């Protein structure tokens, strides 16, 4: 039986592009009711909001040591819709080109994320950012702090 893990992610950029940070909070509830929580964060000196959103999801999924049932909460419609609305399948079918025939940005991150996502059963969920959701707000704090480390 696969473990059930809840993940919250966020990316931040101080300037876009600019110093970037990402964060993820993973929660696993044990059979005895205990909850294990893991906070992850990092960043890059020069990045974009979208790259940081992707990197947060990548880092969270990389932290899982075996296949899991995952609900991944993001405030990024870019990230959620790529999976839920079939953007990724279209991009791949079109040779990693957008509907406007432009190269898909962050292709290397999308490819990495596709590999990681395939190892798990992931349900993508959207949460409105900066709306008082505790774990989204905590991810935002961690991501911003990581980004500030590159200023």
N, C-alpha and C positions, 0 to 999 in steps of 0.2 A: 504494500500500500504506500502510495506516494505521500510525502509530507505536504502539508498545505502552508504556504508562505504568503504573507501580505507584504508588498513592497510599495513604498512611497518614494518618488524621485522628484528632483527639481534641478534645473540648470540656471545659471545666472551669468550675466556678462556686464562688466562695468565699462560701458561703451559697447557698441555692437558694430564692428568688432572691437575687442578690447580684452582686458584681463578677464578670464573666465573661471567659473567654479561650478562644480556639480556636487550633488549629495543624494544619498539613498538611505532609507531606513527600512530594514528587513525585520519582520516579526514572525516568529514561529511559536505556536501554542502547543505545548507538550500535553500528553494524555492526562497528566495530573493537574492541568490548568495553569501551570507555570508558563510564562511567556519569556522567550529569549529574544532580545532586541539587539540588533547590530546597526550602528551608524557608520556610514562610509562617506568620505568626501575627498575631493581633489580638484585639480584645475590645470589651466594652461596660461602662459603669459599672454598669448595672443589667440583669441578664439571668437566664437559667435554663440549667441543664445542657443541656436539649434544644435550646434556641435555639443554643447554642454548638456542639453537635454538627452541626447543620444548616449553620451558618455555615462551619464547617471544610470541609465537602464542597462548598459553594457556591464558596468562595474557591479551592479546589483546581481545580475544573472550570473556573472563570473564567480561571485561569492558562494553560490550554491554548489555543494559538493556532490549532489546526486539529483536525478530528475525529480521535480516537484510540481505540485499544482500551485500556480502562482496567480495572484491577482495583483496587477501592477497599476498603481494609481499615478497619474501624471497630470500636470496642469497644461501640458503641451498638446494642443490639437494636432500639430505637425506630426508628433510621434504617434499618438493614438490613431489618427486617421490613416497614416501610412499602412498600418496593419488592418484596422477595422474596415476601412473603406476601399481596400484593394489597391492603393497607390503603389505599394511595393511590387505586386504582381504585374501591374501595368509597366512600371519602370523596367523590370527585368525582361518582360516580353518585348519591350521596345529598345533593348540593348542599353539599358540604363540611361534612357533619354526621357525627358518630361514630355507632356502632351504638346509643348511648344518646340519640341525637337532639341532642347538644350540639355547638356549633360546634367545628371542628377548631382546635386551638391552632397558632399559627405558620403559618397559611395562606399568608401572603405569602412566607414562606421556602420552603415546600413548592412553591408555584407557580414560584418562581424556579429551584429545584432541578430541577423537572420539565423546564423549558425547557433547562437546561444538560445534563441527563442525555440528553435526546433528540438532542443534537448529537454524542454519542459512543456507543460500545458499552461499557456499564458492567456489570461483574460485581461484585456486592456481596458482600463477604466479612467474616465476623466473626472477631475475635481477642479473646480474653479479656483484659480490662484488668488492669493491675497484676500481670501474671503473668510478667514478665521478658522479654517480647518487645521487642527492642532499639528498633525504630522506634516502637512504641506508647509505650514509656517515654519516648523522646525527644519525641514529640508531647505527652505529658502534661506534661513539664517546660516546654516552650515555651508551652503553653496556660496553665499555672499562673502562669508568669512574666508573661504578658500580662494575666491577671486581676489580679495583684498591682499592676500599674501603675495600676489604677483605685481602689485603696484610699486 
